[in-house]
């Protein structure tokens, strides 16, 4: 699965497309905050044309509400 394009990085959501066996797949990822979205968007943009697996494991903070 190759990262094809990052289509949107806005608010708490990043949208991107990948191709697998010649078919395009669109993904919408909702993150706990805008900082995480910006970081993920940068990582994905830096890896366009590469396999999604090349990104590796990304630790995303939980969305636990604080008391």
Residue, then its C-alpha position, 0 to 999 in steps of 0.5 A: x500500500x503506497x501513500x499517494x496524497x495527503x488531501x487535507x490537514x484541518x482541525x483534528x482530522x487528516x485525510x489521505x489516499x493510498x493505492x493498493x493493487x491499482x485501487x485508490x483508498x481514502x482514509x480519514x483520521x481523527x486525532x485527539x488534537x490539532x498538534x497530532x494532526x499536524x505532525x501526522x500530516x507532515x509525516x505522511x507528506x514526507x513519505x508520499x510515494x513510499x509504502x504506508x508501512x515505511x512510516x512505522x509505528x506512530x504513538x498517538x496520545x490518548x484522548x483522556x479527559x483530565x479531572 
